[in-house]
Amino acid sequence: MTPVEEACSLFLPNGTLAHFDITTAETVGDEVRITLTEKDMPPQAYEKERCVPKGFKTILVSDFPIRGKRGVLIYKRRYWHVDGVEGYVANDLPLVASGTKLEQDFAEVLKKRGGGDPDFLGEYRALIPHTAE
């Protein structure tokens, strides 16, 4: 892993760079958005089959705050058509905590802090700097 990839991996869920490439990173308002595009690696169950890439599905996931801004991971998930298989196939990569749009570790932290707060950042909202008016 290059030093840049190593540094980026510190801000991403474990193992992310094994399956995704960082395609963009930007600050938009009070968010840090990191776009990750899934590598062209069809599911192992179909590695001996003819897999034709058919496109992407975009998934937005809320993650830990970064430098006082909301962290948003934008995953571009690949899917493939496999000869002889009905529909499309995709890798089974758990990106979010069950029933949420939150990264798994982030969801665990919020759950431990009470989890019932409808504001997904809960106490982490204080990390976002307020503009002096």
HUQUI-V317843 format. One record per helix or strand. SS is the DSSP state (H for helix, E for strand). FROM is the first residue (numbers start at 1). TO is the last residue. If there is no record, write none. Layout:
SS FROM TO
SS FROM TO
//
This chain:
H 3 9
H 16 19
E 20 28
E 31 38
H 44 46
E 51 66
E 69 82
E 88 89
E 102 102
H 104 112
H 122 127
//
